[in-house]
Amino acid sequence: MPYSCQEIPYSISIGIDISKNEIKDNELDFPIDIIKSNEFSNYDYLITPISIKDKNLRKNFPNENTEPIFIDDYYSISSSLFKNQIIAKLHDDDFNLIKDNLDVINKDLDYCNHISVKGINIKYTNIKNSEETFILIQTLKNYLKINPDRRINFEVELTNEGLNTYRKLVSSFEDYYQNIGMSLIIQKQLTENFQEILKEIIVFNINYITVPLSSFLVNKNGFPVLSHNHQEICKFLFEFKPDLIIKDDLNVIKYNEEKNTINFGPIKDCYIYLTYLFKSHKEFKDRTEDLLTFYYDVLQFPLQPLKDNLQSQVYQAFEEDNTKYKYYEKAIFKVIEDLLKDNKNMKLTIGIFGGGRGPIIRSVINAINNHNIEKGNYILFCVEKNLNAFNTLLTLKKNEDIFSNVKMINADMRKFNPNNYNLDKIDICISELLGSFGDNELSPECLINLKQYMSEKGIMIPQEYSSYLRPIYCPSIWSNINAIKENYNSPYIILFKRAFYPIEKIEKCFEFKHYLNEKSDNFNQSKNISFTFDKDSFITGFAGYFDTILYKDIKLSICPNEQHTDKLISWFPIYFPSYRQIQVKKNDILTINISRINDGKKVWYEWNFENNNDSLGYNSIIHNLNGEGYSIIL
Ligand SMILES: C[S@@+](CC[C@H](N)C(=O)[O-])C[C@H]1O[C@@H](n2cnc3c(N)ncnc32)[C@H](O)[C@@H]1O
């Protein structure tokens, strides 16, 4: 049963790897005996060879007087045990020259299919030989064709070579990407740049963290412990929710003939130590942090609050984020301050457009009260087109005193005319129609009508907003699009976890301004944004962000840099995928061309990628041409 504890909101499965233990032909029962032993009940699975090592015996199997070469349950234990608890380790030796050993590899794979193992582990390092690699990939694809729900894990050490080999290998699995994962070995000798490697390696499916016994130290009480660096690595990786494997590379697990039992040696103490590490790997300080872990890497379609009526639970999620409303309150306070500076007795007309269930109205009321403005000196109204949310606004007005003199109007702001409601020109126009890419909830198209009704010194909050982007490498998420949504022509909203950014810096994309003296009808925009790479990499699209100036120096930002607004969780980044995994070399210039198009009925983005490298020379087709996969309806 997976290990769980109160401190951490997810559990971890723990297994043992005995693949270093050579299984001699008279010891085929050994793995089965381990699984059946009482001591094993804490563990979730066993990684073990499923055949004897002797290649000749396997090659010639079967012949006359032959002995069995595979582990077998001969009816005594259920087949679900193999399916749930055995991961077959294919022999390292067979992968040194695949061409010559294809026969035995296929025999082992066929037997894995026969006993329905949970997964298969392979150690392969021969990536420079492209013919061998090609054969390996074809062989494994053939296996996955008949076993589409199985996983193949490549054993990879935490080194540059491990990362590069795996990256190249995995990019060839295309449709089978979901079946391919990594068993990441935390070897005793760490490379100097292990932290850098870790940052990138987490983009892959890390199914297992494997800690060999030889990586443990012994403390003064004789108890196995890990070095500080090894501990940090494990703690960092636990957040990606892999399973954990203790590898018996020192051959400590032994059969005790006298007692007819299996002796696990120090493995139990290692188990206790690792569960202690897991328990303490992260402090979940508050409920929000706990909640966010469930959103990591989950693909969501962007909301369309203009076309759709948002549900109550969606509003509730917005309202969990106090930060946004606090900043709005600050901005409104400052605007009022500036307007009253010029004319102390000015009667203010304040409009909230797209009020939802009312939290921004509260921000406005707080700001007004903080200025001690008398009731007769301002008019406050709120426009909301969602009839269901409008009902909540009316309920607030009925039940809460502070809302009693707010005029609630059920209308579409694009057709709103204050004269029809006996309202003066608007001094402060407040809206929050922003998406993760700034303009993607059609704030520019919604607000343009209101400009004509602003008073001479009127101010719109927000005053401006911009989108930003940078290339991203997130193959696990990218392959999920294939598995789940099958749409590379749509952007997705994602709280990225398994992502790597070959270029840290973000670049500005589209810009919208709502100053009264500035044109704001630039609904169609195009940008060509180039990035120069300083190392070899792959990319699987680009990530998008936005920032907004609410008023003067009061800003909100979800950009991943020092501008990021602390504790702002209303918006996750947006992801624009590429059709293919795009290879880039050091010094290549990759250009992202992106257009925002408004045809009067809908708005959509088109994007493509161009690599200037002569030999790779990649120029992608245009994604989402004519809005075929995604558009925002006006
Ligand atoms: C992103 S939500 C923000 C809600 C609220 N201001 C908050 O922060 O909790 C945008 C709101 O604007 C409303 N809305 C969008 N387009 C609108 C339009 N053209 N006219 C009126 N309301 C609109 C939506 O129904 C939704 O309630």
PDBQT file of the ligand as one rigid body, heavy atoms in Angstrom, charges set to zero:
ROOT
HETATM    1  C1  LIG A 701     -13.348  37.733 -15.087  1.00  0.00    +0.000 C 
HETATM    2  S1  LIG A 701     -14.942  37.984 -14.438  1.00  0.00    +0.000 S 
HETATM    3  C2  LIG A 701     -14.597  39.076 -13.103  1.00  0.00    +0.000 C 
HETATM    4  C3  LIG A 701     -15.704  39.149 -12.127  1.00  0.00    +0.000 C 
HETATM    5  C4  LIG A 701     -15.478  40.099 -10.939  1.00  0.00    +0.000 C 
HETATM    6  N1  LIG A 701     -15.148  41.416 -11.389  1.00  0.00    +0.000 N 
HETATM    7  C5  LIG A 701     -14.407  39.546 -10.016  1.00  0.00    +0.000 C 
HETATM    8  O1  LIG A 701     -13.270  40.027 -10.085  1.00  0.00    +0.000 OA
HETATM    9  O2  LIG A 701     -14.694  38.655  -9.248  1.00  0.00    +0.000 OA
HETATM   10  C6  LIG A 701     -15.625  39.031 -15.657  1.00  0.00    +0.000 C 
HETATM   11  C7  LIG A 701     -17.076  39.371 -15.436  1.00  0.00    +0.000 C 
HETATM   12  O3  LIG A 701     -17.473  40.235 -16.470  1.00  0.00    +0.000 OA
HETATM   13  C8  LIG A 701     -18.733  39.850 -17.000  1.00  0.00    +0.000 C 
HETATM   14  N2  LIG A 701     -18.757  40.311 -18.386  1.00  0.00    +0.000 N 
HETATM   15  C9  LIG A 701     -17.955  39.898 -19.399  1.00  0.00    +0.000 A 
HETATM   16  N3  LIG A 701     -18.244  40.555 -20.530  1.00  0.00    +0.000 NA
HETATM   17  C10 LIG A 701     -19.237  41.421 -20.225  1.00  0.00    +0.000 A 
HETATM   18  C11 LIG A 701     -19.981  42.361 -20.997  1.00  0.00    +0.000 A 
HETATM   19  N4  LIG A 701     -19.745  42.543 -22.289  1.00  0.00    +0.000 N 
HETATM   20  N5  LIG A 701     -20.920  43.092 -20.363  1.00  0.00    +0.000 NA
HETATM   21  C12 LIG A 701     -21.163  42.916 -19.046  1.00  0.00    +0.000 A 
HETATM   22  N6  LIG A 701     -20.528  42.021 -18.273  1.00  0.00    +0.000 NA
HETATM   23  C13 LIG A 701     -19.565  41.274 -18.865  1.00  0.00    +0.000 A 
HETATM   24  C14 LIG A 701     -18.750  38.358 -16.830  1.00  0.00    +0.000 C 
HETATM   25  O4  LIG A 701     -20.058  37.859 -16.822  1.00  0.00    +0.000 OA
HETATM   26  C15 LIG A 701     -18.033  38.203 -15.503  1.00  0.00    +0.000 C 
HETATM   27  O5  LIG A 701     -18.942  38.272 -14.457  1.00  0.00    +0.000 OA
ENDROOT
TORSDOF 0
